[in-house]
Amino acid sequence: MNDSIELQISAPSLVDQLKTLLSGLQGNPYPAVPNPLGCRKRASVALILRIRPTFPDEATICNSATNPGIPPHAGLNSFFDQSWVQRGDPEILFIKRAAREGDRWTSHVALPGGKREAGDQSDMATSIRETMEEIGLDLTTEHSAFIGNLPERVVTTSWGTVPLMVLCPFVFLLTRYDIPPLRLQPSEVSSVHWVSMRALLAPSLRAHEHADVADRLAKRGGGFLRGILRFTLGQMMFAAVRLIPSESIYCTSVPGFIPLQTTVSRFTSIADAITTIASGSSTSSSKRDKPLLLWGLTHGIMADFLDLLPSSNTFKLWTWPTFSPWDLRIMVWLMTRRLHKRKLQEMDAKRQESPIAVVEEGLDTIGVQNSRWQPHGVHMDGLGLTGSQNASKRAASAGTIGHLLEGHYDLMRRAIVVTLAMRLGLVAGVLALVFQRTRSRR
């Protein structure tokens, strides 16, 4: 049987595995990652879990005068021993960020969180404050339990060459289902979505996100150079997960919540049409028609979390970054397939022996071992980690992406050079043939 099929586990079984995962996080916190030299910013996000009761438990709970939550400090065992929890479906809260011009993470699916401010006493305090400000959820109540943290990572820009901040993920569990209504901050969040963990583990929901990297590669080259890069390289393809929410809440006051007119899919210019066809991407009639895709930075955090499940092997579902044009994609595959096979064999055979921090950007990831941060040529959107309940192995798993991607981007750059050379050779050959035939007719 294919290993990926085993990830489609039932909700009750997943509840037991989640209990084991959370107990491991409580007893084995990940070490703090210091800021790299010259980088002072830190940010935190909150990974918020709840158990959705199934029918008929949901009707009983909603109509009950007493809430099924547990008393504060009762412990994970008391919570997970409840019958409605045992039959429930674990879910994680995601937000879709508001569309803001100039924001590198505009409209991305993310976890609640933001930058640390001077008044925050700790990184965890930042995640609590930002969650309250963005969606109106108070994580300090007696029915919200702090579980632990996940591997911290250094967020970078410029393809992993410049550190921006240290990102610190924290895990919280809501012990009651009927939480107060959420209040979305229109300038920060356009919608909130509860997604089943089963959906995050389903192989059938694996997808790709197409990212335009021309702006990153040609910051000073102007529109002409960016157009050339889009035409030659197309778009980069990153592994993603298509989210199917069980419950969604939308901020109705954001601009464009109600479309003013019907949008018809069309190309704005011949250049757009040529670029779209060459890159292998597609157009959509409306941005709101597009599915919710989890990718990039948040995908990496979720990979850290999901790979701690006792039976998880989600790294086998992960796909390496590539490009959308078919010829470039084939060349990348040919030049990296041996490396990928070896990396997967190494992942099956052993775990790394020392903890490594994860460094990543929306498109890039780099592994570092100390505060003297240096780029190592490993870039990625951050996903496909493996984990274990053993503390030392769990700490080592934070560097799995760096291990899997070691050497990948170097080979991908070579594939770009070879593919472009082949294209130029093909064009030159066609022109020579045409010129030769033209001369022979004379």
VENBEL-V493671 format. One record per residue. N is the residue number from 1. RES is the residue in one small letter. PHI is phi in degrees with one decimal (* if undefined). NEAR is the number of other ideal C-beta (glycine too) atoms within 8 Angstrom. D_FIRST is the distance of its C-alpha to the first C-alpha in Angstrom with 1 decimal. Layout:
n=N res=RES phi=PHI near=NEAR d_first=D_FIRST
n=N res=RES phi=PHI near=NEAR d_first=D_FIRST
//
This chain:
n=1 res=m phi=* near=4 d_first=0.0
n=2 res=n phi=-63.4 near=5 d_first=3.8
n=3 res=d phi=-59.8 near=8 d_first=6.3
n=4 res=s phi=-67.3 near=9 d_first=8.5
n=5 res=i phi=-65.4 near=8 d_first=7.3
n=6 res=e phi=-67.4 near=10 d_first=8.1
n=7 res=l phi=-75.7 near=14 d_first=11.5
n=8 res=q phi=-84.2 near=8 d_first=12.5
n=9 res=i phi=-98.0 near=10 d_first=14.2
n=10 res=s phi=-76.1 near=5 d_first=17.3
n=11 res=a phi=-62.2 near=12 d_first=20.8
n=12 res=p phi=-58.7 near=8 d_first=22.1
n=13 res=s phi=-63.5 near=8 d_first=19.3
n=14 res=l phi=-67.2 near=15 d_first=19.9
n=15 res=v phi=-61.4 near=14 d_first=23.6
n=16 res=d phi=-63.4 near=9 d_first=23.2
n=17 res=q phi=-68.0 near=12 d_first=21.3
n=18 res=l phi=-64.8 near=12 d_first=24.0
n=19 res=k phi=-59.1 near=11 d_first=26.7
n=20 res=t phi=-63.8 near=11 d_first=25.3
n=21 res=l phi=-61.3 near=13 d_first=25.2
n=22 res=l phi=-66.4 near=14 d_first=28.7
n=23 res=s phi=-63.6 near=9 d_first=30.1
n=24 res=g phi=-66.1 near=12 d_first=29.0
n=25 res=l phi=-66.2 near=14 d_first=30.6
n=26 res=q phi=-63.0 near=9 d_first=33.8
n=27 res=g phi=-92.0 near=6 d_first=34.2
n=28 res=n phi=-137.2 near=10 d_first=33.2
n=29 res=p phi=-68.8 near=6 d_first=34.8
n=30 res=y phi=-79.2 near=13 d_first=34.1
n=31 res=p phi=-70.2 near=6 d_first=37.3
n=32 res=a phi=-73.8 near=7 d_first=39.5
n=33 res=v phi=-103.0 near=10 d_first=39.5
n=34 res=p phi=-70.9 near=6 d_first=43.1
n=35 res=n phi=-67.8 near=12 d_first=44.3
n=36 res=p phi=-62.8 near=12 d_first=44.5
n=37 res=l phi=-59.9 near=7 d_first=48.1
n=38 res=g phi=84.6 near=4 d_first=49.7
n=39 res=c phi=-123.1 near=12 d_first=47.2
n=40 res=r phi=-104.4 near=4 d_first=48.4
n=41 res=k phi=-77.6 near=10 d_first=46.2
n=42 res=r phi=-134.7 near=13 d_first=43.6
n=43 res=a phi=-142.7 near=14 d_first=41.5
n=44 res=s phi=-137.3 near=16 d_first=39.3
n=45 res=v phi=-130.7 near=16 d_first=36.8
n=46 res=a phi=-114.6 near=16 d_first=35.7
n=47 res=l phi=-93.8 near=14 d_first=32.1
n=48 res=i phi=-107.5 near=14 d_first=32.9
n=49 res=l phi=-111.1 near=15 d_first=30.7
n=50 res=r phi=-149.5 near=12 d_first=31.4
n=51 res=i phi=-108.6 near=12 d_first=29.9
n=52 res=r phi=-85.3 near=13 d_first=30.3
n=53 res=p phi=-68.5 near=12 d_first=31.2
n=54 res=t phi=-95.1 near=9 d_first=29.7
n=55 res=f phi=-69.2 near=5 d_first=31.8
n=56 res=p phi=-91.1 near=5 d_first=34.2
n=57 res=d phi=-58.8 near=12 d_first=34.3
n=58 res=e phi=-60.3 near=11 d_first=35.1
n=59 res=a phi=-64.6 near=8 d_first=38.1
n=60 res=t phi=-65.0 near=10 d_first=39.4
n=61 res=i phi=-67.1 near=13 d_first=39.1
n=62 res=c phi=-67.1 near=7 d_first=40.8
n=63 res=n phi=-95.2 near=5 d_first=43.6
n=64 res=s phi=-83.6 near=8 d_first=44.2
n=65 res=a phi=-75.0 near=2 d_first=47.3
n=66 res=t phi=-104.8 near=4 d_first=45.5
n=67 res=n phi=-89.2 near=8 d_first=42.5
n=68 res=p phi=-76.8 near=11 d_first=39.4
n=69 res=g phi=-64.4 near=6 d_first=39.5
n=70 res=i phi=-105.7 near=8 d_first=40.3
n=71 res=p phi=-62.2 near=6 d_first=43.5
n=72 res=p phi=-60.4 near=6 d_first=43.5
n=73 res=h phi=65.1 near=4 d_first=42.4
n=74 res=a phi=-75.0 near=7 d_first=40.8
n=75 res=g phi=99.5 near=6 d_first=37.6
n=76 res=l phi=-65.5 near=11 d_first=33.9
n=77 res=n phi=-59.9 near=7 d_first=33.6
n=78 res=s phi=-63.0 near=10 d_first=36.3
n=79 res=f phi=-69.5 near=13 d_first=34.6
n=80 res=f phi=-75.1 near=11 d_first=31.1
n=81 res=d phi=-77.6 near=7 d_first=32.5
n=82 res=q phi=-67.3 near=10 d_first=33.8
n=83 res=s phi=-63.7 near=6 d_first=32.3
n=84 res=w phi=-68.3 near=12 d_first=32.1
n=85 res=v phi=-70.5 near=12 d_first=30.3
n=86 res=q phi=-59.6 near=10 d_first=27.7
n=87 res=r phi=-94.7 near=10 d_first=27.1
n=88 res=g phi=-83.9 near=13 d_first=27.4
n=89 res=d phi=-122.1 near=12 d_first=25.4
n=90 res=p phi=-66.4 near=15 d_first=25.8
n=91 res=e phi=-133.1 near=13 d_first=27.2
n=92 res=i phi=-125.2 near=12 d_first=28.6
n=93 res=l phi=-93.0 near=15 d_first=31.7
n=94 res=f phi=-122.5 near=16 d_first=32.0
n=95 res=i phi=-117.3 near=14 d_first=35.2
n=96 res=k phi=-109.1 near=13 d_first=35.9
n=97 res=r phi=-67.0 near=15 d_first=38.9
n=98 res=a phi=-66.7 near=12 d_first=42.0
n=99 res=a phi=-75.6 near=9 d_first=42.8
n=100 res=r phi=-135.5 near=8 d_first=45.4
n=101 res=e phi=-66.1 near=5 d_first=46.8
n=102 res=g phi=88.3 near=4 d_first=46.5
n=103 res=d phi=-88.1 near=7 d_first=43.7
n=104 res=r phi=-66.6 near=5 d_first=40.8
n=105 res=w phi=-111.2 near=8 d_first=38.5
n=106 res=t phi=-61.5 near=11 d_first=40.1
n=107 res=s phi=63.4 near=8 d_first=38.0
n=108 res=h phi=-78.7 near=11 d_first=34.9
n=109 res=v phi=-76.1 near=13 d_first=32.5
n=110 res=a phi=-149.6 near=13 d_first=33.2
n=111 res=l phi=-102.5 near=13 d_first=33.9
n=112 res=p phi=-59.1 near=15 d_first=37.4
n=113 res=g phi=159.6 near=13 d_first=39.5
n=114 res=g phi=-179.8 near=9 d_first=42.1
n=115 res=k phi=-76.3 near=8 d_first=44.4
n=116 res=r phi=-74.6 near=9 d_first=46.2
n=117 res=e phi=-107.9 near=7 d_first=49.9
n=118 res=a phi=-60.2 near=3 d_first=52.9
n=119 res=g phi=-80.5 near=4 d_first=53.1
n=120 res=d phi=-76.5 near=10 d_first=49.6
n=121 res=q phi=-77.0 near=4 d_first=49.7
n=122 res=s phi=-158.0 near=6 d_first=46.1
n=123 res=d phi=-65.1 near=12 d_first=42.9
n=124 res=m phi=-64.8 near=11 d_first=41.6
n=125 res=a phi=-60.9 near=9 d_first=44.9
n=126 res=t phi=-63.9 near=18 d_first=44.2
n=127 res=s phi=-64.0 near=17 d_first=40.9
n=128 res=i phi=-67.6 near=11 d_first=42.7
n=129 res=r phi=-64.3 near=10 d_first=45.6
n=130 res=e phi=-65.1 near=14 d_first=43.6
n=131 res=t phi=-63.3 near=14 d_first=41.5
n=132 res=m phi=-65.4 near=11 d_first=44.7
n=133 res=e phi=-70.0 near=8 d_first=46.3
n=134 res=e phi=-81.9 near=14 d_first=43.5
n=135 res=i phi=-127.6 near=14 d_first=42.2
n=136 res=g phi=72.3 near=11 d_first=44.7
n=137 res=l phi=-102.9 near=11 d_first=42.3
n=138 res=d phi=-90.1 near=7 d_first=44.0
n=139 res=l phi=-92.6 near=13 d_first=41.7
n=140 res=t phi=-102.6 near=5 d_first=44.6
n=141 res=t phi=-74.8 near=6 d_first=44.9
n=142 res=e phi=-69.3 near=5 d_first=44.3
n=143 res=h phi=-104.2 near=11 d_first=41.2
n=144 res=s phi=-126.5 near=12 d_first=39.5
n=145 res=a phi=-106.2 near=10 d_first=38.0
n=146 res=f phi=-78.7 near=9 d_first=37.6
n=147 res=i phi=-97.4 near=10 d_first=34.5
n=148 res=g phi=169.6 near=12 d_first=34.5
n=149 res=n phi=-121.1 near=11 d_first=33.9
n=150 res=l phi=-113.3 near=13 d_first=31.2
n=151 res=p phi=-53.9 near=11 d_first=31.7
n=152 res=e phi=-78.4 near=13 d_first=34.8
n=153 res=r phi=-141.6 near=15 d_first=34.8
n=154 res=v phi=-98.3 near=18 d_first=37.5
n=155 res=v phi=-83.8 near=14 d_first=37.6
n=156 res=t phi=-122.2 near=16 d_first=39.1
n=157 res=t phi=-133.7 near=9 d_first=40.6
n=158 res=s phi=52.1 near=7 d_first=41.6
n=159 res=w phi=58.3 near=11 d_first=38.2
n=160 res=g phi=84.4 near=13 d_first=38.0
n=161 res=t phi=-97.0 near=7 d_first=41.6
n=162 res=v phi=-127.7 near=6 d_first=43.4
n=163 res=p phi=-74.3 near=12 d_first=42.3
n=164 res=l phi=-100.5 near=10 d_first=43.0
n=165 res=m phi=-167.6 near=12 d_first=42.2
n=166 res=v phi=-99.8 near=15 d_first=40.1
n=167 res=l phi=-104.8 near=14 d_first=37.6
n=168 res=c phi=-120.2 near=16 d_first=37.0
n=169 res=p phi=-89.5 near=17 d_first=34.3
n=170 res=f phi=-125.9 near=15 d_first=35.0
n=171 res=v phi=-108.2 near=15 d_first=33.0
n=172 res=f phi=-128.4 near=13 d_first=34.7
n=173 res=l phi=-122.8 near=13 d_first=33.8
n=174 res=l phi=-85.1 near=12 d_first=35.8
n=175 res=t phi=-94.5 near=9 d_first=36.4
n=176 res=r phi=-132.8 near=9 d_first=37.9
n=177 res=y phi=-82.4 near=11 d_first=36.5
n=178 res=d phi=-89.1 near=6 d_first=39.8
n=179 res=i phi=-73.3 near=9 d_first=40.8
n=180 res=p phi=-59.1 near=4 d_first=43.9
n=181 res=p phi=-57.5 near=4 d_first=43.6
n=182 res=l phi=-77.5 near=10 d_first=42.6
n=183 res=r phi=-120.3 near=6 d_first=45.3
n=184 res=l phi=-86.1 near=15 d_first=44.0
n=185 res=q phi=-82.7 near=11 d_first=46.2
n=186 res=p phi=-58.8 near=10 d_first=46.7
n=187 res=s phi=-76.4 near=5 d_first=47.4
n=188 res=e phi=-115.0 near=10 d_first=44.1
n=189 res=v phi=-131.0 near=15 d_first=41.5
n=190 res=s phi=-97.8 near=12 d_first=41.0
n=191 res=s phi=-162.6 near=11 d_first=38.4
n=192 res=v phi=-125.2 near=13 d_first=36.2
n=193 res=h phi=-138.7 near=15 d_first=32.7
n=194 res=w phi=-92.2 near=14 d_first=30.7
n=195 res=v phi=-126.9 near=14 d_first=27.0
n=196 res=s phi=-66.1 near=13 d_first=24.3
n=197 res=m phi=-63.5 near=13 d_first=22.0
n=198 res=r phi=-62.0 near=12 d_first=19.1
n=199 res=a phi=-67.5 near=11 d_first=20.1
n=200 res=l phi=-69.2 near=14 d_first=20.2
n=201 res=l phi=-96.3 near=13 d_first=16.6
n=202 res=a phi=-76.1 near=10 d_first=15.3
n=203 res=p phi=-60.6 near=9 d_first=13.7
n=204 res=s phi=-67.8 near=4 d_first=15.6
n=205 res=l phi=-101.6 near=11 d_first=18.8
n=206 res=r phi=-71.8 near=11 d_first=18.6
n=207 res=a phi=-146.2 near=9 d_first=21.7
n=208 res=h phi=-134.0 near=8 d_first=24.4
n=209 res=e phi=-108.3 near=12 d_first=28.0
n=210 res=h phi=-92.3 near=10 d_first=30.7
n=211 res=a phi=-118.0 near=10 d_first=33.4
n=212 res=d phi=-82.8 near=7 d_first=36.8
n=213 res=v phi=-103.2 near=11 d_first=37.7
n=214 res=a phi=-62.8 near=11 d_first=41.0
n=215 res=d phi=-64.2 near=8 d_first=43.0
n=216 res=r phi=-77.1 near=9 d_first=41.7
n=217 res=l phi=-84.9 near=9 d_first=42.4
n=218 res=a phi=-131.9 near=11 d_first=45.8
n=219 res=k phi=-65.7 near=6 d_first=47.5
n=220 res=r phi=-113.6 near=4 d_first=50.9
n=221 res=g phi=-91.6 near=7 d_first=50.5
n=222 res=g phi=80.8 near=7 d_first=51.3
n=223 res=g phi=-65.4 near=5 d_first=49.8
n=224 res=f phi=-64.1 near=7 d_first=50.3
n=225 res=l phi=-65.0 near=9 d_first=48.1
n=226 res=r phi=-63.3 near=12 d_first=45.4
n=227 res=g phi=-63.5 near=11 d_first=45.5
n=228 res=i phi=-63.9 near=8 d_first=45.1
n=229 res=l phi=-65.0 near=12 d_first=42.2
n=230 res=r phi=-63.1 near=13 d_first=40.5
n=231 res=f phi=-71.8 near=11 d_first=41.2
n=232 res=t phi=-84.6 near=8 d_first=40.0
n=233 res=l phi=-99.2 near=14 d_first=37.0
n=234 res=g phi=68.1 near=13 d_first=36.0
n=235 res=q phi=-121.4 near=14 d_first=33.9
n=236 res=m phi=-85.5 near=12 d_first=31.4
n=237 res=m phi=-110.3 near=12 d_first=27.9
n=238 res=f phi=-118.4 near=13 d_first=26.4
n=239 res=a phi=-61.0 near=14 d_first=23.0
n=240 res=a phi=-149.3 near=12 d_first=23.6
n=241 res=v phi=-126.4 near=13 d_first=22.3
n=242 res=r phi=-81.3 near=11 d_first=23.8
n=243 res=l phi=-89.6 near=15 d_first=25.3
n=244 res=i phi=-118.3 near=8 d_first=25.8
n=245 res=p phi=-70.3 near=10 d_first=28.6
n=246 res=s phi=-87.5 near=9 d_first=29.3
n=247 res=e phi=-154.6 near=6 d_first=32.9
n=248 res=s phi=-131.9 near=8 d_first=35.0
n=249 res=i phi=-128.1 near=9 d_first=38.6
n=250 res=y phi=-111.8 near=8 d_first=40.6
n=251 res=c phi=-85.0 near=13 d_first=43.8
n=252 res=t phi=-75.8 near=5 d_first=46.1
n=253 res=s phi=-93.5 near=5 d_first=48.8
n=254 res=v phi=-74.6 near=10 d_first=47.0
n=255 res=p phi=-60.9 near=3 d_first=48.4
n=256 res=g phi=85.8 near=7 d_first=46.6
n=257 res=f phi=-60.6 near=8 d_first=45.0
n=258 res=i phi=-105.2 near=4 d_first=46.7
n=259 res=p phi=-59.9 near=8 d_first=46.7
n=260 res=l phi=-76.9 near=4 d_first=50.3
n=261 res=q phi=-154.0 near=4 d_first=49.5
n=262 res=t phi=-71.5 near=4 d_first=46.8
n=263 res=t phi=-97.5 near=7 d_first=45.1
n=264 res=v phi=-103.8 near=5 d_first=44.4
n=265 res=s phi=-67.7 near=6 d_first=42.0
n=266 res=r phi=-161.3 near=5 d_first=44.0
n=267 res=f phi=-88.9 near=8 d_first=44.7
n=268 res=t phi=-81.5 near=4 d_first=47.7
n=269 res=s phi=-160.1 near=6 d_first=48.6
n=270 res=i phi=-63.3 near=6 d_first=47.9
n=271 res=a phi=-61.8 near=7 d_first=46.7
n=272 res=d phi=-63.0 near=9 d_first=44.1
n=273 res=a phi=-63.5 near=9 d_first=42.8
n=274 res=i phi=-63.9 near=9 d_first=42.7
n=275 res=t phi=-63.8 near=11 d_first=40.9
n=276 res=t phi=-64.7 near=11 d_first=38.3
n=277 res=i phi=-66.2 near=7 d_first=37.6
n=278 res=a phi=-66.6 near=9 d_first=37.5
n=279 res=s phi=-82.4 near=13 d_first=35.2
n=280 res=g phi=80.9 near=9 d_first=32.7
n=281 res=s phi=-90.2 near=9 d_first=33.1
n=282 res=s phi=-134.9 near=4 d_first=34.1
n=283 res=t phi=-101.5 near=8 d_first=36.8
n=284 res=s phi=-133.2 near=8 d_first=36.7
n=285 res=s phi=-70.2 near=7 d_first=39.5
n=286 res=s phi=-159.2 near=8 d_first=39.5
n=287 res=k phi=-63.5 near=6 d_first=38.1
n=288 res=r phi=-76.2 near=5 d_first=37.4
n=289 res=d phi=-79.0 near=6 d_first=35.3
n=290 res=k phi=-72.8 near=8 d_first=32.8
n=291 res=p phi=-70.9 near=6 d_first=29.7
n=292 res=l phi=-74.3 near=11 d_first=29.6
n=293 res=l phi=-116.3 near=12 d_first=27.7
n=294 res=l phi=-95.0 near=13 d_first=26.9
n=295 res=w phi=-155.2 near=13 d_first=27.3
n=296 res=g phi=69.0 near=12 d_first=29.5
n=297 res=l phi=-57.9 near=15 d_first=31.1
n=298 res=t phi=-67.3 near=14 d_first=29.8
n=299 res=h phi=-60.4 near=15 d_first=26.2
n=300 res=g phi=-64.2 near=18 d_first=26.7
n=301 res=i phi=-63.4 near=16 d_first=28.1
n=302 res=m phi=-65.7 near=14 d_first=25.3
n=303 res=a phi=-63.9 near=16 d_first=22.8
n=304 res=d phi=-54.9 near=16 d_first=24.9
n=305 res=f phi=-73.6 near=12 d_first=24.7
n=306 res=l phi=-66.8 near=12 d_first=21.1
n=307 res=d phi=-74.5 near=14 d_first=19.9
n=308 res=l phi=-86.0 near=14 d_first=22.0
n=309 res=l phi=-62.8 near=13 d_first=19.8
n=310 res=p phi=-54.1 near=7 d_first=18.6
n=311 res=s phi=-102.3 near=8 d_first=14.9
n=312 res=s phi=-80.8 near=12 d_first=15.2
n=313 res=n phi=-140.8 near=10 d_first=13.8
n=314 res=t phi=-65.4 near=14 d_first=15.3
n=315 res=f phi=-62.9 near=14 d_first=16.8
n=316 res=k phi=-73.4 near=8 d_first=13.6
n=317 res=l phi=-89.2 near=10 d_first=14.4
n=318 res=w phi=-76.6 near=11 d_first=18.0
n=319 res=t phi=-118.2 near=7 d_first=19.7
n=320 res=w phi=-73.8 near=10 d_first=22.9
n=321 res=p phi=-61.7 near=13 d_first=26.2
n=322 res=t phi=-152.2 near=12 d_first=27.6
n=323 res=f phi=-117.6 near=12 d_first=30.2
n=324 res=s phi=-79.4 near=13 d_first=30.3
n=325 res=p phi=-59.8 near=11 d_first=32.4
n=326 res=w phi=-63.1 near=6 d_first=30.2
n=327 res=d phi=-69.0 near=9 d_first=32.1
n=328 res=l phi=-68.9 near=15 d_first=32.0
n=329 res=r phi=-64.8 near=12 d_first=28.3
n=330 res=i phi=-64.2 near=8 d_first=27.6
n=331 res=m phi=-65.3 near=12 d_first=29.9
n=332 res=v phi=-61.2 near=13 d_first=28.3
n=333 res=w phi=-63.3 near=9 d_first=24.9
n=334 res=l phi=-63.1 near=8 d_first=26.5
n=335 res=m phi=-84.4 near=11 d_first=28.4
n=336 res=t phi=-114.6 near=13 d_first=25.7
n=337 res=r phi=-63.6 near=8 d_first=22.5
n=338 res=r phi=-66.6 near=6 d_first=23.3
n=339 res=l phi=-61.1 near=10 d_first=24.3
n=340 res=h phi=-62.3 near=11 d_first=21.2
n=341 res=k phi=-62.3 near=8 d_first=19.0
n=342 res=r phi=-65.9 near=8 d_first=21.4
n=343 res=k phi=-63.8 near=11 d_first=21.4
n=344 res=l phi=-66.1 near=11 d_first=17.7
n=345 res=q phi=-64.8 near=8 d_first=17.9
n=346 res=e phi=-66.3 near=9 d_first=20.9
n=347 res=m phi=-65.8 near=11 d_first=19.4
n=348 res=d phi=-71.9 near=5 d_first=16.7
n=349 res=a phi=-83.6 near=5 d_first=19.6
n=350 res=k phi=-157.3 near=4 d_first=22.3
n=351 res=r phi=-110.6 near=8 d_first=24.0
n=352 res=q phi=-66.8 near=10 d_first=27.3
n=353 res=e phi=-92.3 near=5 d_first=30.2
n=354 res=s phi=-131.7 near=6 d_first=32.6
n=355 res=p phi=-65.9 near=9 d_first=32.5
n=356 res=i phi=-132.2 near=12 d_first=32.8
n=357 res=a phi=-76.2 near=14 d_first=33.8
n=358 res=v phi=-101.2 near=17 d_first=32.0
n=359 res=v phi=-121.0 near=15 d_first=34.2
n=360 res=e phi=-155.0 near=16 d_first=33.5
n=361 res=e phi=-122.4 near=13 d_first=35.0
n=362 res=g phi=-56.7 near=10 d_first=33.8
n=363 res=l phi=-118.2 near=14 d_first=32.7
n=364 res=d phi=-131.5 near=12 d_first=33.0
n=365 res=t phi=-140.0 near=18 d_first=31.9
n=366 res=i phi=-141.2 near=15 d_first=33.6
n=367 res=g phi=-95.6 near=15 d_first=33.2
n=368 res=v phi=-131.1 near=12 d_first=36.5
n=369 res=q phi=-113.9 near=6 d_first=37.5
n=370 res=n phi=-156.9 near=5 d_first=40.9
n=371 res=s phi=-71.6 near=7 d_first=43.5
n=372 res=r phi=-84.3 near=6 d_first=44.7
n=373 res=w phi=-69.8 near=12 d_first=42.1
n=374 res=q phi=-140.1 near=5 d_first=41.6
n=375 res=p phi=-69.8 near=8 d_first=39.3
n=376 res=h phi=-116.7 near=9 d_first=36.9
n=377 res=g phi=80.4 near=8 d_first=35.6
n=378 res=v phi=-114.3 near=14 d_first=32.3
n=379 res=h phi=-128.6 near=13 d_first=32.1
n=380 res=m phi=-172.8 near=15 d_first=29.4
n=381 res=d phi=-85.4 near=17 d_first=28.9
n=382 res=g phi=80.7 near=14 d_first=27.3
n=383 res=l phi=-156.4 near=13 d_first=23.7
n=384 res=g phi=91.3 near=12 d_first=20.4
n=385 res=l phi=-86.7 near=14 d_first=21.7
n=386 res=t phi=-116.7 near=13 d_first=20.1
n=387 res=g phi=-148.2 near=12 d_first=21.7
n=388 res=s phi=-153.5 near=9 d_first=22.4
n=389 res=q phi=-76.9 near=9 d_first=24.8
n=390 res=n phi=-65.9 near=6 d_first=26.8
n=391 res=a phi=-60.8 near=8 d_first=29.8
n=392 res=s phi=-67.7 near=7 d_first=30.1
n=393 res=k phi=-69.2 near=10 d_first=26.5
n=394 res=r phi=-64.1 near=14 d_first=26.7
n=395 res=a phi=-64.5 near=12 d_first=29.8
n=396 res=a phi=-68.6 near=13 d_first=28.3
n=397 res=s phi=-66.1 near=17 d_first=25.4
n=398 res=a phi=-63.7 near=13 d_first=28.0
n=399 res=g phi=-99.0 near=13 d_first=28.3
n=400 res=t phi=-63.4 near=14 d_first=24.6
n=401 res=i phi=-62.9 near=18 d_first=25.4
n=402 res=g phi=-58.3 near=15 d_first=28.4
n=403 res=h phi=-68.2 near=12 d_first=26.4
n=404 res=l phi=-65.1 near=15 d_first=23.8
n=405 res=l phi=-92.8 near=13 d_first=26.7
n=406 res=e phi=-59.8 near=10 d_first=29.1
n=407 res=g phi=90.6 near=7 d_first=30.3
n=408 res=h phi=-65.8 near=15 d_first=28.4
n=409 res=y phi=-70.8 near=11 d_first=31.5
n=410 res=d phi=-62.3 near=8 d_first=33.7
n=411 res=l phi=-68.4 near=12 d_first=31.7
n=412 res=m phi=-68.3 near=13 d_first=31.5
n=413 res=r phi=-63.4 near=8 d_first=35.3
n=414 res=r phi=-63.6 near=9 d_first=35.6
n=415 res=a phi=-62.3 near=14 d_first=33.5
n=416 res=i phi=-62.4 near=11 d_first=35.9
n=417 res=v phi=-62.0 near=8 d_first=38.9
n=418 res=v phi=-63.9 near=10 d_first=37.5
n=419 res=t phi=-64.6 near=11 d_first=36.6
n=420 res=l phi=-63.8 near=9 d_first=40.0
n=421 res=a phi=-64.4 near=8 d_first=41.7
n=422 res=m phi=-65.8 near=10 d_first=40.0
n=423 res=r phi=-62.8 near=10 d_first=41.0
n=424 res=l phi=-63.6 near=8 d_first=44.5
n=425 res=g phi=-64.1 near=8 d_first=44.6
n=426 res=l phi=-65.2 near=8 d_first=43.5
n=427 res=v phi=-63.0 near=8 d_first=46.1
n=428 res=a phi=-63.0 near=8 d_first=48.7
n=429 res=g phi=-64.3 near=8 d_first=48.0
n=430 res=v phi=-63.7 near=8 d_first=48.3
n=431 res=l phi=-63.4 near=8 d_first=51.5
n=432 res=a phi=-65.2 near=8 d_first=52.9
n=433 res=l phi=-65.0 near=8 d_first=52.2
n=434 res=v phi=-63.2 near=8 d_first=53.9
n=435 res=f phi=-63.7 near=8 d_first=56.8
n=436 res=q phi=-65.5 near=8 d_first=57.2
n=437 res=r phi=-67.7 near=8 d_first=57.2
n=438 res=t phi=-64.3 near=8 d_first=59.6
n=439 res=r phi=-68.6 near=7 d_first=62.0
n=440 res=s phi=-68.0 near=6 d_first=61.8
n=441 res=r phi=-72.1 near=5 d_first=62.9
n=442 res=r phi=-75.9 near=4 d_first=65.9
//
